[in-house]
Amino acid sequence: MTVNDDVLLVHGGTPLEGEIRVRGAKNLVPKAMVAALLGSAPSRLRNVPDIRDVRVVRGLLQLHGVTVRPGEEPGELVLDPTHVESANVADIDAHAGSSRIPILFCGPLLHRLGHAFIPGLGGCDIGGRPIDFHFDVLRQFGAVIEKRADGQYLEAPKGLRGTKIRLPYPSVGATEQVLLTAVMADGVTELSNAAVEPEIEDLICVLQKMGAIIAMDTDRTIRITGVEKLGGYTHRALPDRLEAASWASAALATNGNIYVRGAQQRSMMTFLNTYRKVGGAFEIDDEGIRFWHPGGQLKSIALETDVHPGFQTDWQQPLVVALTQATGLSIIHETVYESRLGFTSALNQMGAHIQLYRECLGGSDCRFGQRNFLHSAVVSGPTKLQGADLVIPDLRGGFSYLIAALAAEGTSRVHGIDLINRGYENFMEKLMELGAKVELPGNALG
């Protein structure tokens, strides 16, 4: 889509009220689908959201001979990897252009076929996510990588062998790469400084169900003992805590009241503490969490993002919109992605007062502190937001612009909304269910 035919008109000023449901986590489901490649029998994955990343992986699996069909219940996929085969390079490239997940196919394909091809990769432009790091990890397992004009070709002439790896930073993607490669590598792999996000734990649960031997220590060390054969799995994906927090921030910014069915307390504890400090209210039951603005002034806070169990970087952007309505100065220190605060320039155009800084503000020094990145922000509030023309920069930033447009006075034109489909299932329908006044030009929706 071009920017112009991918526009949403948002008439702001109406509190979001009602109930929506979050399904399986975007940061788990596509990876669990890739894991099915390793099995010698079919797998069943439940609670699968209808998002673009799932469709990309489904297409790539089918190109490699995996049968993917709906299961018996809504949101269930049955993945049969019995007849895995090589795929056409051009077909892979056509499917993979909008996603970084294909890099995770390397280990499973090397185990199943002895070779793999990875095209140039896409994804959100929010800072460095070096693909070379994945290839360095694969080389340590014994992969040989040849750079070609259309991508990277990988082989493992002597098979893949367990190894010792220490990550310089607890990267989620690199941890997933190691897990998906090590489970069938010969010998023991020791991964230190690993990511330990709930989605990583859920992927480990999937692999253990398939027959993998994986131990997690309390010091971010994961030990994987390779096995010769893996079977299928039956698994219900954990719910998407990042989407749940996005809707929670929308409730706060719009003076709303949203029940997020499927949201779980355990994986959101850090967010919930911060939400309460800002002045938001929530109520937890067995089916989900209700988030609302209880009235009165919101409070400014100092916030530092970090890897789990810290405050997740994907929670930061939606919450910043709510903080424009808090009284006083809020300080945000982004330590995960160096370019993630760039989205705030559009909020300033809407009337927010947000100043960016290169220094590490309000917290400890981080790896971006001496590197000239605008990675800290001071938000001065409360400020009234006004409708504006907005162009979505990335997935979470895009949802944040939607929240800002919904909280603002007047009408906003939000360009590039298709990007939000990467990680938010049926977000247009959910907006409608919550009473948002939105429409596609030429298609009145609300």
Disulfide bonds with the S-S distance in Angstrom:
none
